């Protein structure tokens, strides 16, 4: 099954359809390059499966767990690292919320719960309110985090009912996925204000994409405008090796040069951490900590203090 086209009308109106090189169009319109995956590209590029302890629950880092309760999104980004969730067969085991909550209660080391997907804001507000309420009763969990692209691609879906459901006794963190300054619409800015009113800490993550934002000026504009809007730039991701995404990929060395230029020209409050997610489930590593040991080959220590090898195929 191919990764299907899905573009909400809200986002389609942000695209300059007369410009065939429009960066927003490039992110959401299928390309023939997707049909010719490279040998190094993977269905599960960051190693979710090895770290899945229960269907829908990933426990990679000691003090936090990631919850995937839906594979649905409001948009199908062509560089998505979890596109395999939509392309797998119907025999995939569905998440059991009861078992997920029991695991959280039993593991006292869990300080934070992260909702991802898919997009967690695609879930019904009533369901989110119920599960947030149950997590809020677990004393050792102090933070609930949501990762979403919906505030960017279809801000109208952030309804009053959803905002009410997100209110929690725990610290609420919302990470918006945004890649280009033209994605900062007036509607997005209003959504950020609504998140602020319910007490959320708002941060962003950005994927470094060839032909979209692999440019110091574009990223500088994006990160500055995010801070002005009330969003702290959090992560700049080196592109994961998902199948059929090679046309978006730049080399580690080019990425380092771009990031070094950002460090020299941006206030530190605008600067995210530039990271790469190591295949196999080893977690994120700051790109600047990668040590080159040979042609296209790097090593670094991950959060478990393991020495990991990383191969840059570009």
C-alpha positions as CSV (number, residue, x, y, z in Angstrom):
1,X,0.0,0.0,0.0
2,X,1.4,3.4,-1.0
3,X,1.3,6.3,1.4
4,X,-1.9,8.1,0.3
5,X,-2.3,11.8,-0.4
6,X,-4.0,13.8,2.4
7,X,-4.0,17.6,2.5
8,X,-6.6,19.6,4.5
9,X,-8.2,22.6,2.8
10,X,-6.7,24.9,5.4
11,X,-3.2,23.9,4.5
12,X,-3.9,23.8,0.8
13,X,-4.7,27.5,1.0
14,X,-1.2,28.2,2.4
15,X,0.4,26.7,-0.7
16,X,1.4,28.7,-3.7
17,X,0.2,26.3,-6.4
18,X,1.7,28.4,-9.2
19,X,5.2,27.8,-7.8
20,X,6.2,24.2,-8.6
21,X,9.1,24.5,-6.1
22,X,6.9,25.8,-3.3
23,X,8.3,24.4,-0.1
24,X,4.9,23.7,1.5
25,X,3.8,21.9,-1.6
26,X,6.9,19.8,-1.6
27,X,6.2,18.6,2.0
28,X,2.7,17.2,1.2
29,X,2.4,16.4,-2.5
30,X,3.6,12.9,-3.5
31,X,6.8,12.6,-5.6
32,X,7.9,9.8,-7.9
33,X,11.0,9.5,-5.8
34,X,8.9,7.9,-3.1
35,X,8.6,4.8,-5.3
36,X,12.3,4.1,-5.3
37,X,13.4,3.6,-1.7
38,X,17.2,3.3,-1.1
39,X,18.7,0.2,0.4
40,X,19.4,2.0,3.7
41,X,15.9,3.3,4.2
42,X,13.7,1.5,6.7
43,X,10.0,1.0,7.6
44,X,10.8,1.7,11.3
45,X,13.8,4.1,11.1
46,X,14.0,5.1,14.7
47,X,13.4,1.6,16.2
48,X,9.9,2.0,17.7
49,X,9.2,-1.7,17.5
50,X,12.1,-3.0,19.7
51,X,11.1,-0.5,22.4
52,X,7.3,-1.2,22.3
53,X,6.5,-2.8,25.6
54,X,2.7,-3.0,25.1
55,X,0.8,-2.3,21.9
56,X,0.6,1.5,21.7
57,X,3.3,2.1,24.4
58,X,7.0,2.8,23.7
59,X,9.4,2.9,26.7
60,X,12.7,4.0,25.2
61,X,14.0,6.5,27.8
62,X,13.9,5.6,31.6
63,X,11.8,8.5,32.8
64,X,9.2,8.8,30.0
65,X,6.9,6.8,27.8
66,X,5.4,7.5,24.5
67,X,1.8,6.7,23.8
68,X,0.5,6.0,20.3
69,X,-3.3,5.6,20.3
70,X,-4.0,6.5,16.7
71,X,-2.2,6.3,13.3
72,X,-4.5,9.1,11.9
73,X,-3.2,12.5,10.9
74,X,-4.8,15.6,9.5
75,X,-2.1,15.7,6.8
76,X,0.3,13.1,5.2
77,X,3.7,14.7,5.3
78,X,5.8,12.9,2.6
79,X,8.8,12.6,4.9
80,X,6.9,11.0,7.7
81,X,8.9,8.5,9.8
82,X,5.8,6.6,10.9
83,X,4.1,6.3,7.5
84,X,4.4,2.5,8.0
85,X,1.6,2.7,10.6
86,X,-0.9,3.6,7.9
87,X,0.5,1.1,5.5
88,X,0.5,-2.0,7.8
89,X,-2.3,-4.6,7.6
90,X,-5.4,-4.7,9.7
91,X,-4.0,-7.4,11.9
92,X,-1.9,-5.0,13.9
93,X,-2.7,-5.3,17.6
94,X,-4.8,-2.3,18.8
95,X,-3.7,-0.4,21.9
96,X,-5.3,-1.6,25.2
97,X,-5.7,1.6,27.3
98,X,-6.2,-0.4,30.5
99,X,-2.9,-2.2,30.1
100,X,-1.1,1.0,29.2
101,X,-2.4,2.7,32.3
102,X,-1.5,-0.3,34.5
103,X,2.1,-0.2,33.1
104,X,2.3,3.5,33.9
105,X,1.1,2.9,37.5
106,X,3.6,0.0,38.0
107,X,6.6,1.9,36.7
108,X,7.4,4.5,39.3
109,X,10.3,5.8,37.2
110,X,7.9,7.3,34.7
111,X,7.9,11.1,35.1
112,X,6.4,12.1,31.8
113,X,3.8,10.7,29.4
114,X,4.2,11.8,25.7
115,X,1.2,11.4,23.3
116,X,2.3,11.0,19.7
117,X,0.9,9.1,16.7
118,X,-0.3,9.7,14.2
119,X,-1.6,12.9,15.7
120,X,-3.1,12.7,19.2
121,X,-5.3,15.7,18.5
122,X,-7.2,13.5,16.0
123,X,-8.6,11.6,19.0
124,X,-12.0,12.6,20.3
125,X,-12.0,15.2,23.0
126,X,-14.1,13.1,25.3
127,X,-11.6,10.2,25.0
128,X,-8.7,12.5,25.7
129,X,-10.3,14.0,28.7
130,X,-11.0,10.6,30.1
131,X,-7.4,9.3,29.7
132,X,-5.8,12.5,30.8
133,X,-8.0,12.4,33.9
134,X,-6.8,8.9,34.7
135,X,-3.1,9.7,34.1
136,X,-3.5,12.8,36.4
137,X,-4.3,10.5,39.3
138,X,-0.9,8.7,39.0
139,X,1.2,10.6,41.5
140,X,4.7,9.9,40.1
141,X,3.8,11.3,36.6
142,X,4.3,15.0,36.6
143,X,4.2,16.1,33.0
144,X,1.9,15.2,30.0
145,X,3.2,16.1,26.6
146,X,1.4,16.2,23.2
147,X,3.2,16.2,19.8
148,X,0.9,17.6,17.0
149,X,1.0,19.1,13.5
150,X,-2.7,20.0,13.6
151,X,-2.2,23.6,14.9
152,X,-0.1,24.2,11.8
153,X,-2.0,22.3,9.1
154,X,-5.6,22.7,10.2
155,X,-5.8,25.1,13.2
156,X,-9.6,25.0,13.1
157,X,-9.5,21.5,14.6
158,X,-8.3,23.0,17.9
159,X,-11.8,23.4,19.3
160,X,-13.0,24.6,22.7
161,X,-13.9,21.0,23.6
162,X,-10.4,19.9,22.8
163,X,-8.8,22.7,24.8
164,X,-11.1,21.9,27.8
165,X,-10.1,18.2,27.5
166,X,-6.4,19.1,27.6
167,X,-6.6,20.9,30.9
168,X,-4.8,18.8,33.5
169,X,-3.5,19.0,37.1
170,X,-0.1,18.0,35.6
171,X,2.2,20.3,33.7
172,X,0.9,20.4,30.1
173,X,3.5,20.6,27.3
174,X,2.5,20.9,23.6
175,X,5.1,20.4,20.9
176,X,4.0,21.7,17.5
177,X,5.6,20.3,14.3
178,X,6.5,23.2,12.0
179,X,9.0,23.4,9.3
180,X,8.7,26.7,7.4
181,X,8.0,30.3,8.3
182,X,5.0,30.4,5.9
183,X,3.3,27.8,8.2
184,X,3.0,30.5,10.9
185,X,-0.5,31.6,9.9
186,X,-2.7,34.0,11.8
187,X,-4.8,31.0,12.8
188,X,-1.7,29.2,14.2
189,X,-0.8,32.3,16.3
190,X,-4.3,32.4,17.7
191,X,-4.1,28.7,18.6
192,X,-0.8,29.3,20.5
193,X,-2.6,32.0,22.5
194,X,-5.4,29.5,23.4
195,X,-2.8,27.0,24.5
196,X,-1.1,29.6,26.7
197,X,-4.5,30.4,28.3
198,X,-4.8,26.8,29.5
199,X,-1.3,27.0,31.0
200,X,0.6,24.9,28.4
201,X,4.3,25.2,27.7
202,X,4.6,25.4,23.9
203,X,7.6,24.2,22.0
204,X,8.4,23.2,18.4
205,X,10.1,20.6,16.5
206,X,11.4,21.0,12.9
207,X,12.7,18.5,10.4
208,X,15.7,19.6,8.3
209,X,14.5,19.1,4.7
210,X,16.2,19.6,1.4
211,X,14.4,22.0,-0.8
212,X,12.2,23.2,2.1
213,X,14.3,24.7,4.9
214,X,18.0,23.7,4.4
215,X,18.9,27.3,4.5
216,X,20.1,29.5,7.4
217,X,17.9,32.5,6.5
218,X,14.7,30.4,6.3
219,X,15.4,28.6,9.6
220,X,16.4,31.9,11.3
221,X,13.1,33.5,10.2
222,X,11.2,30.4,11.4
223,X,12.8,30.2,14.8
224,X,12.6,34.0,15.5
225,X,8.9,34.2,14.5
226,X,8.1,31.2,16.7
227,X,9.6,32.9,19.7
228,X,7.7,36.1,19.0
229,X,4.5,33.9,18.7
230,X,5.2,32.3,22.1
231,X,6.8,29.0,21.0
232,X,10.2,27.9,22.1
233,X,12.2,26.1,19.3
234,X,12.9,22.7,20.8
235,X,14.3,20.2,18.3
236,X,15.8,20.5,14.8
237,X,15.7,16.9,13.5
238,X,18.1,15.4,11.0
239,X,15.8,13.5,8.6
240,X,15.1,9.9,9.6
241,X,15.8,7.2,7.1
242,X,12.2,6.4,6.3
243,X,11.4,4.6,3.0
244,X,11.2,6.9,0.0
245,X,12.5,10.0,1.7
246,X,16.0,10.3,0.2
247,X,15.1,13.3,-1.9
248,X,14.6,15.3,1.3
249,X,17.9,14.3,2.9
250,X,21.0,16.4,3.3
251,X,24.4,15.2,4.6
252,X,25.4,15.5,8.3
253,X,28.2,17.8,7.3
254,X,25.9,20.2,5.5
255,X,23.5,20.1,8.5
256,X,26.4,20.9,10.8
257,X,27.3,23.9,8.7
258,X,23.8,25.2,8.7
259,X,23.5,24.8,12.5
260,X,26.8,26.4,13.1
261,X,25.7,29.4,11.1
262,X,22.5,29.5,13.2
263,X,24.5,29.5,16.4
264,X,26.5,32.5,15.2
265,X,23.5,34.5,14.1
266,X,20.6,33.6,16.4
267,X,19.8,34.5,20.0
268,X,20.1,31.3,22.1
269,X,16.4,31.6,23.0
270,X,15.6,31.0,19.3
271,X,18.0,28.0,18.9
272,X,16.7,24.4,19.1
273,X,18.9,21.4,19.7
274,X,20.0,19.7,16.4
275,X,19.6,16.0,16.8
276,X,19.6,12.7,14.9
277,X,17.6,9.7,16.0
278,X,19.9,6.6,15.7
279,X,18.3,3.6,13.9
280,X,17.6,0.6,16.1
281,X,16.0,2.4,19.0
282,X,19.2,3.9,20.5
283,X,17.6,7.3,20.9
284,X,18.5,10.9,19.9
285,X,22.0,12.2,19.8
286,X,23.1,15.8,19.4
287,X,24.6,16.0,15.9
288,X,27.5,18.1,17.1
289,X,28.5,15.1,19.4
290,X,29.0,12.8,16.3
291,X,32.7,12.1,15.8
292,X,33.7,11.2,12.3
293,X,35.8,8.1,12.1
294,X,35.8,7.4,8.4
295,X,34.1,8.1,5.1
296,X,30.4,8.8,6.0
297,X,30.8,7.0,9.3
298,X,30.4,8.5,12.8
299,X,30.3,7.4,16.4
300,X,28.8,8.9,19.5
301,X,27.6,7.8,23.0
302,X,23.8,7.6,23.5
303,X,21.8,8.2,26.7
304,X,22.8,4.7,27.9
305,X,26.5,5.5,27.4
306,X,26.7,3.0,24.6
307,X,29.0,3.8,21.7
308,X,26.9,3.8,18.6
309,X,27.9,3.9,15.0
310,X,26.0,6.1,12.6
311,X,26.4,6.0,8.8
312,X,25.5,9.0,6.7
313,X,24.4,7.7,3.3
314,X,24.4,11.1,1.6
